[in-house]
Amino acid sequence: AKVRHFKWEVEYMYGAPDCQEHVVMGINGQFPGPTIRAKAGDTIVVDLTNKLHTEGVVIHWHGIRQLGTPWADGTASISQCAINPGETFEYRFKVDRPGTYFYHGHYGMQRSAGLYGSLIVDMADGEKEPFHYDAEFNLLLSDWWHKSVHEQEVGLSSNPFRWIGEPQSLLINGRGQYNCSLAAKFSNSSISQCKFEGNEKCAPQVLKVRPNKTYRLRIASTTALASLNLAIEGHKMVVVEADGNHVQPFAVNDLDIYSGESYSVLLKTDQNPYKNYWVSIGVRGRDPKTNQALTLLSYSATPASKLPTTQPPVTPRWDDYNHSKAFTKSIYALMGSPQPPKTYDRRIILLNTQNRLNGFVKWAINNVSLVLPSTPYLGSIKFGLNNAFDQKTPPDNYDSSYDIMKPAPNQNTTQGSGVYTITLNTTVDVILQNANALAKDVSEIHPWHLHGHDFWVLGYGEGKFKNGDEKTFNLKNPPLRNTAVIFPFGWTALRFVADNPGVWAFHCHIEPHLHMGMGVIFAQDAHRVGQIPKEALACGLTGNKQN
Ligand SMILES: O=C1O[C@H]([C@@H](O)CO)C(O)=C1O
């Protein structure tokens, strides 16, 4: 195993992700940030220097469990203090498992501002994936707004509320096209045909392939809002990995991917090599106002400039949830994967609601909208600083008379920074319960991401979770993941083993929703975490603590 060192500087810079110039967050002058490539068992060391002039920064290593290094999880106010302008913080952690991961900002809405990149962990030397492929491509998917993130944040926390709206563009590896389409000729809109020399920063990255080979596509979504569907014209994909875990291979024509998720698919280049094929990404789960992002699968026998003469794959209707559910429910763990414990020690039911608080619009979990404290929980719990955050524990359930199918009779919620204290080495079931939002007949998709652990996804259901529904749980081969979606008016059941002392966020991965309070904090034996680098806690009430 190797120690891999990186020196990174985070800054705002000009960029044109979708051919329109705006300010983006970059790392070492790059957007998206540099790809980290490592082998399982390696140690990653990133010296992160904050070159922003007026705000802090942190980076979260999404999907890396940080076993034994909870201070390196990169969550401001939770695992560490935001790194001040001019300061450098050393992230040092082990990547213990192969898989397709990514990293991103976890302070304010910096992920939406473009602070993200890929993190790919290969099998350790001498070990082989349980599938064969000849070469691979890496597709990091995101969405992009022309309005600055500062303006978005202010709008979300203003009264009256100003929603961020739908993205202007979808990006593949940081590249999209706002004012033109590669397939304009084949659509009936008035949008113009893109013309690229090829070296523009917003020109699509063409996937150049040779015939009769197998390619692994690593696909990860770090969108701020959009749920996506990816399809490749004329080609099936075989799903083999989800969030760093092997799954029972299954073939699809298109794949749904929610923010925070990653997949690997295998693609056989078994089609006519004298043609090129569209790769398309479109919005699902919200009424789309954003064009598809397009690129090409280009066979070596055909110049990349030769566009297909066909229409790109049509994204399934945004509200065809049966299509989404069929995909999601086809995901099973590969035989031989770790199985969940057969029973649980504690069940936490988390109802999400959209609410008002003194006229401001919020999201709340069991009627608590999360506000983060100024002292990171990891430090305040370790040092027993009881005035650093609300000592009132948020509830494990919601009022059973609550009607999830209707807007709440009382829309008001409360705010809080309390934590769920989880006993080490216990098995916890979490039932995520969706409900009607503020508007009538509206319930949205929320992809929930757990820090510090994978969980088994035991099942999905419609309506309200009720006693007896656990009989439908899949305890035989449920997939292990770090992100799981809740469908409108439905529930999702997760199980995890609390085996990682630290303080871990569990939240909706939609960036504005987290900003509006949609998350909870799981504290796991944090008072027993030793040797926290003092730079991680150099703020708030822990600012003067030596450890
Ligand atoms: O949090 C959200 O707010 C808006 C809408 O509900 C109110 O404008 C929206 O679509 C969200 O997802």
The ligand as a MOL file (V3000), in Angstrom:
LIG
                    3D

  0  0  0     0  0            999 V3000
M  V30 BEGIN CTAB
M  V30 COUNTS 12 12 0 0 0
M  V30 BEGIN ATOM
M  V30 1 O -37.4190 22.8320 -1.4040 0
M  V30 2 C -38.0630 23.1400 -2.3920 0
M  V30 3 O -38.7620 24.3070 -2.5270 0
M  V30 4 C -39.3510 24.3130 -3.8270 0
M  V30 5 C -40.8410 24.4380 -3.7180 0
M  V30 6 O -41.3290 23.4070 -2.9220 0
M  V30 7 C -41.2480 25.7420 -3.1140 0
M  V30 8 O -40.9290 26.7960 -3.9590 0
M  V30 9 C -38.9590 23.0290 -4.4070 0
M  V30 10 O -39.3310 22.6330 -5.5920 0
M  V30 11 C -38.1890 22.3670 -3.5440 0
M  V30 12 O -37.6530 21.1860 -3.7580 0
M  V30 END ATOM
M  V30 BEGIN BOND
M  V30 1 2 1 2
M  V30 2 1 2 3
M  V30 3 1 2 11
M  V30 4 1 3 4
M  V30 5 1 4 5
M  V30 6 1 4 9
M  V30 7 1 5 6
M  V30 8 1 5 7
M  V30 9 1 7 8
M  V30 10 1 9 10
M  V30 11 2 9 11
M  V30 12 1 11 12
M  V30 END BOND
M  V30 END CTAB
M  END
